[in-house]
Amino acid sequence: MRAAKIACWLFLLVGDGLFLLSFDLPARTEVTAAPHLSSVSLTFAAQVVDTSSVPKAIVITNQSSSALFVFEVRASADFAARHNCSRPLRRGHSCQILVTFSPSFPGTEQGTIKIFDSSGTSPHTITVSGAGTAPSKERASQ
């Protein structure tokens, strides 16, 4: 198997002459291994509609010898995610995603948290679920 190369051309204009230089550069083809996720699913307890749950954490740990960059974390449905993964993660280092559930209607909801990073297996999907409950009559009348 041959190493991957990038073909390059450099045009130089010197005085009245045009010179072409061509050369190959090695392509960086290393694929970062998948990070370890502390959980691939989260289930939230019943949560009153229009209130937010206590956050649940997902820890991302880099298992690769290359730095891991987390580019984006997306949540669907009535789930929200925030993270502290703004710096590249060196091997063995971790960061956290905090997920909350804020139902907008009574009933069961399912969603996903998608993590987009520099690994060769991105994106990573975490399934999330929870149930919204109607507010109590006491609370609703206040």
Secondary structure, DSSP 8 states (H G I E B T S, - for coil): ----EEEEEEEEEETTEEEEEEEEEE-----B---EES-SEEE---EETT-----EEEEEE--SSS-B-EEEEEE-TTEEEEE---S-B-TT-EEEEEEEE--SSSEEEEEEEEEEESBTT--EEEEEEEEEE---HHHHH-
